[in-house]
Every structure is written in structure tokens, then in C-alpha cells.
């Protein structure tokens, strides 16, 4: 009886560890992916979706946390959001053309990019 109880406890402990590791995710965002022409990014399954957006200057991009775990958005060079819980959003307006890389500091490997192009006309 004691051996069966111990085996069950070990199995439960292993299952709990697997769930915790899966919840942290690997954040396999590819900021080098072909850019999407949208001003919205969703944090889903521990990844920024899409991982790369391309917008004209003077565009506001909105990030929305669609995960049950918290995320943030921190840009290389400083600007960052607060920690975002499920359903929370963060917005940033991009006025200057260039490439802006960012990450979720809570989940290593969860990365993204905003490419800002000159506004035509």
C-alpha cells in the first residue's frame, strides 16, 4: 500500500513539474518573420502573434494579453509596459521610421519586432 501511494505521489509531482514548465513556454517568436501589416499584436501561447509587424510612421500599435499568464513588453533601449494580466492592453505610437525590437521579460525567448516605414504622401 505504501509503495502504491508513493508511486502515485511521484507521478503527481512529475505531472506538476511538466505543467509548470509548459506554462512558462519557450516563446518561440521569430522577430525575423515576414511582417504583417497590422497595428495589433496578441500575446498568446507565450508568443507575440504576429511576431513582426510593419506599420507606417505615426501609427499606434496595441498589444493585448490573450494568455492566462502575465506578460510585458520591453523595447531594446528602454520603453516598457507594466505587467499585463489577461485581457489588458498596452499601446505605443511609433513616429520615427526604424526597427524596434522588444521582448517579454517574464518569458525568455518571447520576442517581437515593429518595423516603422516612412508615411507616404
Secondary structure, DSSP 8 states (H G I E B T S, - for coil): -HHHHHHHHHHHHHHHHHHHHHHH------TTS--B--SEEEE-SSSEESSEEEEETTEEEEEEE-SSS-B--EETTS-B---B-TT-EEEEEE-S-EEEEEE-SSSTT-EEEEEEE----
